[in-house]
Amino acid sequence: MRISVSALVSGLVLATPAAATEPFHTARFPDHTIVSLSLVGNQTAASIEYDYDVYISLSTVSTDGEGTYSDPSRHKASVRCHAPEAVAVRGVSYPIPTSTGGADWKDDLWRAVCIVPVS
């Protein structure tokens, strides 16, 4: 489990500390650990290839009472809402399969940023 969380954290670029908001992605692991990713900020993208630069916080909680952790850092990703839809992390662009509905945190991030809620 620690390898999975470490891989997730190392795949994100460190920025500055921030407080977490509602999670856009939650992953549950067999060791009873829950990892949540939340949007904590966004701005117009620095690159013309993307629409937004977003900042993500990471927190973990153990459902078996072993403790919690809230990463004090913010992690940067860039999001392109228009075709070809993508999320970029540390210079690597990941395509988002909008027609098939992906299942990882990058897909959930794209949906949280690009899909307007309908009431």
Backbone as XML, in Angstrom:
<?xml version="1.0"?>
<chain id="A" units="angstrom">
  <residue number="1" name="MET">
    <atom name="N" x="0.825" y="-1.180" z="0.000"/>
    <atom name="CA" x="0.000" y="0.000" z="0.000"/>
    <atom name="C" x="0.867" y="1.240" z="0.000"/>
  </residue>
  <residue number="2" name="ARG">
    <atom name="N" x="1.916" y="1.271" z="0.807"/>
    <atom name="CA" x="2.787" y="2.439" z="0.870"/>
    <atom name="C" x="3.427" y="2.727" z="-0.478"/>
  </residue>
  <residue number="3" name="ILE">
    <atom name="N" x="3.732" y="1.686" z="-1.229"/>
    <atom name="CA" x="4.302" y="1.876" z="-2.562"/>
    <atom name="C" x="3.286" y="2.560" z="-3.457"/>
  </residue>
  <residue number="4" name="SER">
    <atom name="N" x="2.027" y="2.159" z="-3.373"/>
    <atom name="CA" x="0.976" y="2.781" z="-4.191"/>
    <atom name="C" x="0.815" y="4.255" z="-3.865"/>
  </residue>
  <residue number="5" name="VAL">
    <atom name="N" x="0.779" y="4.583" z="-2.574"/>
    <atom name="CA" x="0.647" y="5.985" z="-2.175"/>
    <atom name="C" x="1.885" y="6.760" z="-2.581"/>
  </residue>
  <residue number="6" name="SER">
    <atom name="N" x="3.076" y="6.178" z="-2.393"/>
    <atom name="CA" x="4.307" y="6.855" z="-2.783"/>
    <atom name="C" x="4.340" y="7.109" z="-4.280"/>
  </residue>
  <residue number="7" name="ALA">
    <atom name="N" x="3.891" y="6.149" z="-5.061"/>
    <atom name="CA" x="3.859" y="6.325" z="-6.511"/>
    <atom name="C" x="2.881" y="7.429" z="-6.887"/>
  </residue>
  <residue number="8" name="LEU">
    <atom name="N" x="1.752" y="7.481" z="-6.213"/>
    <atom name="CA" x="0.765" y="8.518" z="-6.479"/>
    <atom name="C" x="1.330" y="9.888" z="-6.141"/>
  </residue>
  <residue number="9" name="VAL">
    <atom name="N" x="1.959" y="10.009" z="-4.979"/>
    <atom name="CA" x="2.527" y="11.288" z="-4.570"/>
    <atom name="C" x="3.679" y="11.686" z="-5.474"/>
  </residue>
  <residue number="10" name="SER">
    <atom name="N" x="4.547" y="10.755" z="-5.828"/>
    <atom name="CA" x="5.688" y="11.103" z="-6.667"/>
    <atom name="C" x="5.262" y="11.464" z="-8.083"/>
  </residue>
  <residue number="11" name="GLY">
    <atom name="N" x="4.069" y="11.078" z="-8.484"/>
    <atom name="CA" x="3.566" y="11.436" z="-9.796"/>
    <atom name="C" x="2.986" y="12.830" z="-9.856"/>
  </residue>
  <residue number="12" name="LEU">
    <atom name="N" x="2.978" y="13.527" z="-8.740"/>
    <atom name="CA" x="2.438" y="14.876" z="-8.680"/>
    <atom name="C" x="3.552" y="15.847" z="-8.356"/>
  </residue>
  <residue number="13" name="VAL">
    <atom name="N" x="3.477" y="17.045" z="-8.895"/>
    <atom name="CA" x="4.504" y="18.052" z="-8.668"/>
    <atom name="C" x="4.184" y="18.818" z="-7.387"/>
  </residue>
  <residue number="14" name="LEU">
    <atom name="N" x="5.194" y="19.000" z="-6.527"/>
    <atom name="CA" x="4.978" y="19.712" z="-5.276"/>
    <atom name="C" x="4.850" y="21.203" z="-5.505"/>
  </residue>
  <residue number="15" name="ALA">
    <atom name="N" x="3.938" y="21.822" z="-4.785"/>
    <atom name="CA" x="3.771" y="23.273" z="-4.841"/>
    <atom name="C" x="3.841" y="23.806" z="-3.415"/>
  </residue>
  <residue number="16" name="THR">
    <atom name="N" x="2.783" y="24.478" z="-2.931"/>
    <atom name="CA" x="2.798" y="25.060" z="-1.594"/>
    <atom name="C" x="1.655" y="24.515" z="-0.757"/>
  </residue>
  <residue number="17" name="PRO">
    <atom name="N" x="1.713" y="24.653" z="0.582"/>
    <atom name="CA" x="0.665" y="24.107" z="1.445"/>
    <atom name="C" x="-0.702" y="24.736" z="1.210"/>
  </residue>
  <residue number="18" name="ALA">
    <atom name="N" x="-1.741" y="23.937" z="1.478"/>
    <atom name="CA" x="-3.111" y="24.437" z="1.358"/>
    <atom name="C" x="-4.041" y="23.527" z="2.135"/>
  </residue>
  <residue number="19" name="ALA">
    <atom name="N" x="-5.215" y="24.013" z="2.431"/>
    <atom name="CA" x="-6.232" y="23.220" z="3.119"/>
    <atom name="C" x="-7.049" y="22.446" z="2.090"/>
  </residue>
  <residue number="20" name="ALA">
    <atom name="N" x="-7.512" y="21.275" z="2.471"/>
    <atom name="CA" x="-8.258" y="20.420" z="1.549"/>
    <atom name="C" x="-9.724" y="20.838" z="1.464"/>
  </residue>
  <residue number="21" name="THR">
    <atom name="N" x="-10.350" y="20.501" z="0.350"/>
    <atom name="CA" x="-11.780" y="20.701" z="0.149"/>
    <atom name="C" x="-12.404" y="19.332" z="-0.078"/>
  </residue>
  <residue number="22" name="GLU">
    <atom name="N" x="-13.600" y="19.287" z="-0.670"/>
    <atom name="CA" x="-14.260" y="18.009" z="-0.939"/>
    <atom name="C" x="-13.411" y="17.156" z="-1.890"/>
  </residue>
  <residue number="23" name="PRO">
    <atom name="N" x="-13.267" y="15.873" z="-1.600"/>
    <atom name="CA" x="-12.478" y="15.002" z="-2.481"/>
    <atom name="C" x="-13.125" y="14.829" z="-3.861"/>
  </residue>
  <residue number="24" name="PHE">
    <atom name="N" x="-12.296" y="14.788" z="-4.900"/>
    <atom name="CA" x="-12.774" y="14.445" z="-6.234"/>
    <atom name="C" x="-12.455" y="12.990" z="-6.542"/>
  </residue>
  <residue number="25" name="HIS">
    <atom name="N" x="-11.573" y="12.384" z="-5.742"/>
    <atom name="CA" x="-11.216" y="10.975" z="-5.960"/>
    <atom name="C" x="-10.869" y="10.344" z="-4.612"/>
  </residue>
  <residue number="26" name="THR">
    <atom name="N" x="-11.382" y="9.143" z="-4.401"/>
    <atom name="CA" x="-11.073" y="8.383" z="-3.198"/>
    <atom name="C" x="-10.713" y="6.960" z="-3.611"/>
  </residue>
  <residue number="27" name="ALA">
    <atom name="N" x="-9.598" y="6.477" z="-3.072"/>
    <atom name="CA" x="-9.163" y="5.101" z="-3.347"/>
    <atom name="C" x="-9.101" y="4.336" z="-2.037"/>
  </residue>
  <residue number="28" name="ARG">
    <atom name="N" x="-9.625" y="3.119" z="-2.047"/>
    <atom name="CA" x="-9.611" y="2.262" z="-0.863"/>
    <atom name="C" x="-8.670" y="1.090" z="-1.128"/>
  </residue>
  <residue number="29" name="PHE">
    <atom name="N" x="-7.817" y="0.795" z="-0.133"/>
    <atom name="CA" x="-6.819" y="-0.254" z="-0.274"/>
    <atom name="C" x="-7.106" y="-1.393" z="0.698"/>
  </residue>
  <residue number="30" name="PRO">
    <atom name="N" x="-6.617" y="-2.608" z="0.375"/>
    <atom name="CA" x="-6.900" y="-3.783" z="1.203"/>
    <atom name="C" x="-6.437" y="-3.658" z="2.654"/>
  </residue>
  <residue number="31" name="ASP">
    <atom name="N" x="-5.448" y="-2.798" z="2.933"/>
    <atom name="CA" x="-4.967" y="-2.659" z="4.312"/>
    <atom name="C" x="-5.804" y="-1.665" z="5.121"/>
  </residue>
  <residue number="32" name="HIS">
    <atom name="N" x="-6.998" y="-1.343" z="4.617"/>
    <atom name="CA" x="-7.955" y="-0.455" z="5.286"/>
    <atom name="C" x="-7.560" y="1.019" z="5.209"/>
  </residue>
  <residue number="33" name="THR">
    <atom name="N" x="-6.671" y="1.359" z="4.302"/>
    <atom name="CA" x="-6.283" y="2.750" z="4.109"/>
    <atom name="C" x="-7.142" y="3.366" z="3.016"/>
  </residue>
  <residue number="34" name="ILE">
    <atom name="N" x="-7.596" y="4.580" z="3.260"/>
    <atom name="CA" x="-8.353" y="5.341" z="2.277"/>
    <atom name="C" x="-7.539" y="6.582" z="1.926"/>
  </residue>
  <residue number="35" name="VAL">
    <atom name="N" x="-7.268" y="6.765" z="0.639"/>
    <atom name="CA" x="-6.535" y="7.933" z="0.151"/>
    <atom name="C" x="-7.523" y="8.819" z="-0.587"/>
  </residue>
  <residue number="36" name="SER">
    <atom name="N" x="-7.552" y="10.098" z="-0.212"/>
    <atom name="CA" x="-8.455" y="11.054" z="-0.849"/>
    <atom name="C" x="-7.658" y="12.179" z="-1.491"/>
  </residue>
  <residue number="37" name="LEU">
    <atom name="N" x="-8.070" y="12.551" z="-2.701"/>
    <atom name="CA" x="-7.473" y="13.675" z="-3.416"/>
    <atom name="C" x="-8.527" y="14.770" z="-3.533"/>
  </residue>
  <residue number="38" name="SER">
    <atom name="N" x="-8.139" y="16.000" z="-3.212"/>
    <atom name="CA" x="-9.060" y="17.133" z="-3.245"/>
    <atom name="C" x="-8.455" y="18.285" z="-4.036"/>
  </residue>
  <residue number="39" name="LEU">
    <atom name="N" x="-9.322" y="19.024" z="-4.733"/>
    <atom name="CA" x="-8.894" y="20.252" z="-5.400"/>
    <atom name="C" x="-8.780" y="21.343" z="-4.355"/>
  </residue>
  <residue number="40" name="VAL">
    <atom name="N" x="-7.649" y="22.039" z="-4.339"/>
    <atom name="CA" x="-7.461" y="23.129" z="-3.389"/>
    <atom name="C" x="-7.169" y="24.451" z="-4.093"/>
  </residue>
  <residue number="41" name="GLY">
    <atom name="N" x="-7.121" y="24.440" z="-5.411"/>
    <atom name="CA" x="-6.910" y="25.676" z="-6.140"/>
    <atom name="C" x="-6.836" y="25.428" z="-7.629"/>
  </residue>
  <residue number="42" name="ASN">
    <atom name="N" x="-7.113" y="26.483" z="-8.396"/>
    <atom name="CA" x="-6.950" y="26.398" z="-9.843"/>
    <atom name="C" x="-6.727" y="27.795" z="-10.393"/>
  </residue>
  <residue number="43" name="GLN">
    <atom name="N" x="-6.180" y="27.832" z="-11.580"/>
    <atom name="CA" x="-5.935" y="29.092" z="-12.266"/>
    <atom name="C" x="-5.827" y="28.793" z="-13.747"/>
  </residue>
  <residue number="44" name="THR">
    <atom name="N" x="-5.849" y="29.847" z="-14.547"/>
    <atom name="CA" x="-5.654" y="29.671" z="-15.980"/>
    <atom name="C" x="-4.280" y="29.049" z="-16.198"/>
  </residue>
  <residue number="45" name="ALA">
    <atom name="N" x="-4.214" y="28.086" z="-17.104"/>
    <atom name="CA" x="-2.963" y="27.366" z="-17.329"/>
    <atom name="C" x="-1.859" y="28.273" z="-17.849"/>
  </residue>
  <residue number="46" name="ALA">
    <atom name="N" x="-0.647" y="28.016" z="-17.407"/>
    <atom name="CA" x="0.525" y="28.744" z="-17.886"/>
    <atom name="C" x="0.839" y="28.363" z="-19.331"/>
  </residue>
  <residue number="47" name="SER">
    <atom name="N" x="0.531" y="27.124" z="-19.708"/>
    <atom name="CA" x="0.760" y="26.632" z="-21.066"/>
    <atom name="C" x="-0.492" y="26.822" z="-21.911"/>
  </residue>
  <residue number="48" name="ILE">
    <atom name="N" x="-0.321" y="27.253" z="-23.148"/>
    <atom name="CA" x="-1.475" y="27.427" z="-24.037"/>
    <atom name="C" x="-2.095" y="26.095" z="-24.447"/>
  </residue>
  <residue number="49" name="GLU">
    <atom name="N" x="-1.406" y="24.987" z="-24.167"/>
    <atom name="CA" x="-1.924" y="23.661" z="-24.513"/>
    <atom name="C" x="-2.995" y="23.173" z="-23.536"/>
  </residue>
  <residue number="50" name="TYR">
    <atom name="N" x="-3.102" y="23.820" z="-22.379"/>
    <atom name="CA" x="-4.035" y="23.384" z="-21.343"/>
    <atom name="C" x="-4.948" y="24.530" z="-20.945"/>
  </residue>
  <residue number="51" name="ASP">
    <atom name="N" x="-6.069" y="24.186" z="-20.325"/>
    <atom name="CA" x="-7.036" y="25.185" z="-19.879"/>
    <atom name="C" x="-6.778" y="25.654" z="-18.451"/>
  </residue>
  <residue number="52" name="TYR">
    <atom name="N" x="-6.423" y="24.709" z="-17.569"/>
    <atom name="CA" x="-6.276" y="25.032" z="-16.152"/>
    <atom name="C" x="-5.032" y="24.383" z="-15.567"/>
  </residue>
  <residue number="53" name="ASP">
    <atom name="N" x="-4.408" y="25.085" z="-14.640"/>
    <atom name="CA" x="-3.433" y="24.498" z="-13.731"/>
    <atom name="C" x="-4.181" y="24.347" z="-12.422"/>
  </residue>
  <residue number="54" name="VAL">
    <atom name="N" x="-4.197" y="23.144" z="-11.885"/>
    <atom name="CA" x="-4.923" y="22.877" z="-10.653"/>
    <atom name="C" x="-3.955" y="22.396" z="-9.587"/>
  </residue>
  <residue number="55" name="TYR">
    <atom name="N" x="-4.381" y="22.538" z="-8.348"/>
    <atom name="CA" x="-3.568" y="22.108" z="-7.223"/>
    <atom name="C" x="-4.375" y="21.124" z="-6.394"/>
  </residue>
  <residue number="56" name="ILE">
    <atom name="N" x="-3.707" y="20.041" z="-6.011"/>
    <atom name="CA" x="-4.358" y="18.896" z="-5.389"/>
    <atom name="C" x="-3.738" y="18.648" z="-4.020"/>
  </residue>
  <residue number="57" name="SER">
    <atom name="N" x="-4.580" y="18.326" z="-3.045"/>
    <atom name="CA" x="-4.076" y="17.887" z="-1.742"/>
    <atom name="C" x="-4.348" y="16.388" z="-1.616"/>
  </residue>
  <residue number="58" name="LEU">
    <atom name="N" x="-3.562" y="15.748" z="-0.768"/>
    <atom name="CA" x="-3.669" y="14.312" z="-0.545"/>
    <atom name="C" x="-3.824" y="14.072" z="0.939"/>
  </residue>
  <residue number="59" name="SER">
    <atom name="N" x="-4.758" y="13.215" z="1.301"/>
    <atom name="CA" x="-4.899" y="12.823" z="2.700"/>
    <atom name="C" x="-5.194" y="11.331" z="2.769"/>
  </residue>
  <residue number="60" name="THR">
    <atom name="N" x="-4.789" y="10.735" z="3.872"/>
    <atom name="CA" x="-5.062" y="9.314" z="4.084"/>
    <atom name="C" x="-5.715" y="9.137" z="5.450"/>
  </residue>
  <residue number="61" name="VAL">
    <atom name="N" x="-6.517" y="8.118" z="5.549"/>
    <atom name="CA" x="-7.122" y="7.735" z="6.822"/>
    <atom name="C" x="-7.171" y="6.211" z="6.848"/>
  </residue>
  <residue number="62" name="SER">
    <atom name="N" x="-6.954" y="5.658" z="8.012"/>
    <atom name="CA" x="-7.026" y="4.215" z="8.187"/>
    <atom name="C" x="-8.322" y="3.883" z="8.891"/>
  </residue>
  <residue number="63" name="THR">
    <atom name="N" x="-9.122" y="3.024" z="8.290"/>
    <atom name="CA" x="-10.413" y="2.664" z="8.882"/>
    <atom name="C" x="-10.256" y="1.728" z="10.079"/>
  </residue>
  <residue number="64" name="ASP">
    <atom name="N" x="-9.050" y="1.192" z="10.284"/>
    <atom name="CA" x="-8.843" y="0.312" z="11.438"/>
    <atom name="C" x="-8.265" y="1.056" z="12.638"/>
  </residue>
  <residue number="65" name="GLY">
    <atom name="N" x="-8.293" y="2.393" z="12.609"/>
    <atom name="CA" x="-7.863" y="3.182" z="13.756"/>
    <atom name="C" x="-6.373" y="3.444" z="13.848"/>
  </residue>
  <residue number="66" name="GLU">
    <atom name="N" x="-5.633" y="3.139" z="12.802"/>
    <atom name="CA" x="-4.184" y="3.324" z="12.823"/>
    <atom name="C" x="-3.731" y="4.756" z="12.578"/>
  </residue>
  <residue number="67" name="GLY">
    <atom name="N" x="-4.637" y="5.671" z="12.250"/>
    <atom name="CA" x="-4.245" y="7.062" z="12.126"/>
    <atom name="C" x="-4.625" y="7.705" z="10.811"/>
  </residue>
  <residue number="68" name="THR">
    <atom name="N" x="-4.278" y="8.992" z="10.724"/>
    <atom name="CA" x="-4.562" y="9.773" z="9.535"/>
    <atom name="C" x="-3.323" y="10.574" z="9.151"/>
  </residue>
  <residue number="69" name="TYR">
    <atom name="N" x="-3.288" y="11.028" z="7.908"/>
    <atom name="CA" x="-2.202" y="11.871" z="7.429"/>
    <atom name="C" x="-2.781" y="12.843" z="6.414"/>
  </residue>
  <residue number="70" name="SER">
    <atom name="N" x="-2.408" y="14.104" z="6.551"/>
    <atom name="CA" x="-2.798" y="15.112" z="5.579"/>
    <atom name="C" x="-1.527" y="15.746" z="5.043"/>
  </residue>
  <residue number="71" name="ASP">
    <atom name="N" x="-1.249" y="15.529" z="3.778"/>
    <atom name="CA" x="-0.047" y="16.063" z="3.136"/>
    <atom name="C" x="-0.122" y="17.587" z="3.160"/>
  </residue>
  <residue number="72" name="PRO">
    <atom name="N" x="0.869" y="18.260" z="3.704"/>
    <atom name="CA" x="0.829" y="19.719" z="3.783"/>
    <atom name="C" x="1.128" y="20.403" z="2.446"/>
  </residue>
  <residue number="73" name="SER">
    <atom name="N" x="1.515" y="19.654" z="1.450"/>
    <atom name="CA" x="1.866" y="20.212" z="0.148"/>
    <atom name="C" x="0.668" y="20.280" z="-0.786"/>
  </residue>
  <residue number="74" name="ARG">
    <atom name="N" x="0.820" y="21.061" z="-1.836"/>
    <atom name="CA" x="-0.131" y="21.064" z="-2.948"/>
    <atom name="C" x="0.621" y="20.487" z="-4.137"/>
  </residue>
  <residue number="75" name="HIS">
    <atom name="N" x="-0.086" y="19.703" z="-4.944"/>
    <atom name="CA" x="0.519" y="19.033" z="-6.084"/>
    <atom name="C" x="-0.137" y="19.567" z="-7.350"/>
  </residue>
  <residue number="76" name="LYS">
    <atom name="N" x="0.677" y="19.938" z="-8.327"/>
    <atom name="CA" x="0.172" y="20.602" z="-9.531"/>
    <atom name="C" x="-0.111" y="19.604" z="-10.652"/>
  </residue>
  <residue number="77" name="ALA">
    <atom name="N" x="-1.197" y="19.865" z="-11.366"/>
    <atom name="CA" x="-1.530" y="19.144" z="-12.595"/>
    <atom name="C" x="-2.139" y="20.162" z="-13.555"/>
  </residue>
  <residue number="78" name="SER">
    <atom name="N" x="-2.042" y="19.889" z="-14.839"/>
    <atom name="CA" x="-2.664" y="20.747" z="-15.852"/>
    <atom name="C" x="-3.765" y="19.956" z="-16.528"/>
  </residue>
  <residue number="79" name="VAL">
    <atom name="N" x="-4.864" y="20.644" z="-16.857"/>
    <atom name="CA" x="-6.046" y="19.976" z="-17.402"/>
    <atom name="C" x="-6.446" y="20.648" z="-18.707"/>
  </residue>
  <residue number="80" name="ARG">
    <atom name="N" x="-6.673" y="19.805" z="-19.744"/>
    <atom name="CA" x="-7.202" y="20.298" z="-21.028"/>
    <atom name="C" x="-8.604" y="19.737" z="-21.176"/>
  </residue>
  <residue number="81" name="CYS">
    <atom name="N" x="-9.590" y="20.640" z="-21.210"/>
    <atom name="CA" x="-10.995" y="20.227" z="-21.290"/>
    <atom name="C" x="-11.430" y="19.932" z="-22.719"/>
  </residue>
  <residue number="82" name="HIS">
    <atom name="N" x="-10.804" y="20.562" z="-23.694"/>
    <atom name="CA" x="-11.184" y="20.377" z="-25.098"/>
    <atom name="C" x="-10.346" y="19.260" z="-25.731"/>
  </residue>
  <residue number="83" name="ALA">
    <atom name="N" x="-10.783" y="18.783" z="-26.890"/>
    <atom name="CA" x="-10.101" y="17.670" z="-27.569"/>
    <atom name="C" x="-8.694" y="18.077" z="-28.006"/>
  </residue>
  <residue number="84" name="PRO">
    <atom name="N" x="-7.749" y="17.188" z="-27.855"/>
    <atom name="CA" x="-7.830" y="15.898" z="-27.150"/>
    <atom name="C" x="-7.728" y="16.115" z="-25.640"/>
  </residue>
  <residue number="85" name="GLU">
    <atom name="N" x="-8.741" y="15.684" z="-24.928"/>
    <atom name="CA" x="-8.819" y="15.848" z="-23.485"/>
    <atom name="C" x="-7.629" y="15.176" z="-22.813"/>
  </residue>
  <residue number="86" name="ALA">
    <atom name="N" x="-7.053" y="15.879" z="-21.805"/>
    <atom name="CA" x="-5.861" y="15.331" z="-21.159"/>
    <atom name="C" x="-5.640" y="15.958" z="-19.793"/>
  </residue>
  <residue number="87" name="VAL">
    <atom name="N" x="-4.859" y="15.236" z="-18.985"/>
    <atom name="CA" x="-4.334" y="15.737" z="-17.716"/>
    <atom name="C" x="-2.825" y="15.539" z="-17.783"/>
  </residue>
  <residue number="88" name="ALA">
    <atom name="N" x="-2.070" y="16.587" z="-17.452"/>
    <atom name="CA" x="-0.609" y="16.507" z="-17.475"/>
    <atom name="C" x="-0.073" y="16.609" z="-16.056"/>
  </residue>
  <residue number="89" name="VAL">
    <atom name="N" x="0.870" y="15.721" z="-15.747"/>
    <atom name="CA" x="1.522" y="15.707" z="-14.444"/>
    <atom name="C" x="3.015" y="15.528" z="-14.689"/>
  </residue>
  <residue number="90" name="ARG">
    <atom name="N" x="3.806" y="16.467" z="-14.157"/>
    <atom name="CA" x="5.264" y="16.413" z="-14.287"/>
    <atom name="C" x="5.712" y="16.289" z="-15.736"/>
  </residue>
  <residue number="91" name="GLY">
    <atom name="N" x="5.027" y="16.994" z="-16.640"/>
    <atom name="CA" x="5.415" y="17.016" z="-18.043"/>
    <atom name="C" x="4.913" y="15.851" z="-18.878"/>
  </residue>
  <residue number="92" name="VAL">
    <atom name="N" x="4.196" y="14.921" z="-18.277"/>
    <atom name="CA" x="3.648" y="13.782" z="-19.007"/>
    <atom name="C" x="2.149" y="14.012" z="-19.194"/>
  </residue>
  <residue number="93" name="SER">
    <atom name="N" x="1.695" y="13.961" z="-20.440"/>
    <atom name="CA" x="0.285" y="14.168" z="-20.749"/>
    <atom name="C" x="-0.426" y="12.824" z="-20.835"/>
  </residue>
  <residue number="94" name="TYR">
    <atom name="N" x="-1.508" y="12.697" z="-20.070"/>
    <atom name="CA" x="-2.296" y="11.470" z="-20.040"/>
    <atom name="C" x="-3.635" y="11.727" z="-20.719"/>
  </residue>
  <residue number="95" name="PRO">
    <atom name="N" x="-3.953" y="10.985" z="-21.798"/>
    <atom name="CA" x="-5.244" y="11.178" z="-22.457"/>
    <atom name="C" x="-6.384" y="10.736" z="-21.541"/>
  </residue>
  <residue number="96" name="ILE">
    <atom name="N" x="-7.504" y="11.438" z="-21.650"/>
    <atom name="CA" x="-8.683" y="11.122" z="-20.845"/>
    <atom name="C" x="-9.741" y="10.518" z="-21.759"/>
  </residue>
  <residue number="97" name="PRO">
    <atom name="N" x="-10.134" y="9.272" z="-21.509"/>
    <atom name="CA" x="-11.147" y="8.607" z="-22.344"/>
    <atom name="C" x="-12.552" y="9.057" z="-21.971"/>
  </residue>
  <residue number="98" name="THR">
    <atom name="N" x="-12.961" y="10.223" z="-22.437"/>
    <atom name="CA" x="-14.256" y="10.790" z="-22.034"/>
    <atom name="C" x="-15.439" y="9.940" z="-22.490"/>
  </residue>
  <residue number="99" name="SER">
    <atom name="N" x="-15.299" y="9.213" z="-23.588"/>
    <atom name="CA" x="-16.424" y="8.409" z="-24.076"/>
    <atom name="C" x="-16.588" y="7.097" z="-23.318"/>
  </residue>
  <residue number="100" name="THR">
    <atom name="N" x="-15.506" y="6.560" z="-22.768"/>
    <atom name="CA" x="-15.586" y="5.272" z="-22.079"/>
    <atom name="C" x="-15.683" y="5.409" z="-20.570"/>
  </residue>
  <residue number="101" name="GLY">
    <atom name="N" x="-15.399" y="6.568" z="-20.041"/>
    <atom name="CA" x="-15.464" y="6.749" z="-18.589"/>
    <atom name="C" x="-14.351" y="6.023" z="-17.882"/>
  </residue>
  <residue number="102" name="GLY">
    <atom name="N" x="-13.256" y="6.710" z="-17.640"/>
    <atom name="CA" x="-12.089" y="6.112" z="-17.001"/>
    <atom name="C" x="-12.314" y="5.831" z="-15.532"/>
  </residue>
  <residue number="103" name="ALA">
    <atom name="N" x="-11.317" y="5.219" z="-14.920"/>
    <atom name="CA" x="-11.495" y="4.796" z="-13.539"/>
    <atom name="C" x="-10.382" y="5.270" z="-12.609"/>
  </residue>
  <residue number="104" name="ASP">
    <atom name="N" x="-9.443" y="6.093" z="-13.081"/>
    <atom name="CA" x="-8.381" y="6.498" z="-12.172"/>
    <atom name="C" x="-8.530" y="7.962" z="-11.758"/>
  </residue>
  <residue number="105" name="TRP">
    <atom name="N" x="-7.606" y="8.427" z="-10.940"/>
    <atom name="CA" x="-7.711" y="9.773" z="-10.374"/>
    <atom name="C" x="-7.626" y="10.862" z="-11.434"/>
  </residue>
  <residue number="106" name="LYS">
    <atom name="N" x="-6.894" y="10.629" z="-12.521"/>
    <atom name="CA" x="-6.787" y="11.639" z="-13.581"/>
    <atom name="C" x="-8.128" y="11.826" z="-14.285"/>
  </residue>
  <residue number="107" name="ASP">
    <atom name="N" x="-8.850" y="10.737" z="-14.508"/>
    <atom name="CA" x="-10.190" y="10.817" z="-15.098"/>
    <atom name="C" x="-11.131" y="11.596" z="-14.179"/>
  </residue>
  <residue number="108" name="ASP">
    <atom name="N" x="-11.073" y="11.285" z="-12.886"/>
    <atom name="CA" x="-11.932" y="11.977" z="-11.925"/>
    <atom name="C" x="-11.564" y="13.458" z="-11.819"/>
  </residue>
  <residue number="109" name="LEU">
    <atom name="N" x="-10.273" y="13.768" z="-11.888"/>
    <atom name="CA" x="-9.841" y="15.168" z="-11.868"/>
    <atom name="C" x="-10.391" y="15.902" z="-13.083"/>
  </residue>
  <residue number="110" name="TRP">
    <atom name="N" x="-10.266" y="15.304" z="-14.270"/>
    <atom name="CA" x="-10.767" y="15.943" z="-15.491"/>
    <atom name="C" x="-12.261" y="16.227" z="-15.365"/>
  </residue>
  <residue number="111" name="ARG">
    <atom name="N" x="-13.023" y="15.249" z="-14.877"/>
    <atom name="CA" x="-14.465" y="15.438" z="-14.722"/>
    <atom name="C" x="-14.783" y="16.543" z="-13.708"/>
  </residue>
  <residue number="112" name="ALA">
    <atom name="N" x="-14.038" y="16.587" z="-12.607"/>
    <atom name="CA" x="-14.285" y="17.612" z="-11.588"/>
    <atom name="C" x="-14.016" y="19.013" z="-12.113"/>
  </residue>
  <residue number="113" name="VAL">
    <atom name="N" x="-13.044" y="19.140" z="-13.007"/>
    <atom name="CA" x="-12.669" y="20.461" z="-13.528"/>
    <atom name="C" x="-13.476" y="20.836" z="-14.761"/>
  </residue>
  <residue number="114" name="CYS">
    <atom name="N" x="-13.736" y="19.888" z="-15.642"/>
    <atom name="CA" x="-14.285" y="20.191" z="-16.960"/>
    <atom name="C" x="-15.786" y="19.999" z="-17.125"/>
  </residue>
  <residue number="115" name="ILE">
    <atom name="N" x="-16.397" y="19.155" z="-16.308"/>
    <atom name="CA" x="-17.830" y="18.877" z="-16.460"/>
    <atom name="C" x="-18.614" y="19.814" z="-15.540"/>
  </residue>
  <residue number="116" name="VAL">
    <atom name="N" x="-19.492" y="20.596" z="-16.148"/>
    <atom name="CA" x="-20.321" y="21.528" z="-15.380"/>
    <atom name="C" x="-21.467" y="20.754" z="-14.757"/>
  </residue>
  <residue number="117" name="PRO">
    <atom name="N" x="-21.641" y="20.862" z="-13.408"/>
    <atom name="CA" x="-22.744" y="20.158" z="-12.757"/>
    <atom name="C" x="-24.103" y="20.651" z="-13.262"/>
  </residue>
  <residue number="118" name="VAL">
    <atom name="N" x="-25.038" y="19.732" z="-13.402"/>
    <atom name="CA" x="-26.392" y="20.074" z="-13.825"/>
    <atom name="C" x="-27.309" y="19.906" z="-12.619"/>
  </residue>
  <residue number="119" name="SER">
    <atom name="N" x="-28.102" y="20.933" z="-12.355"/>
    <atom name="CA" x="-29.003" y="20.824" z="-11.177"/>
    <atom name="C" x="-30.410" y="20.531" z="-11.603"/>
  </residue>
</chain>
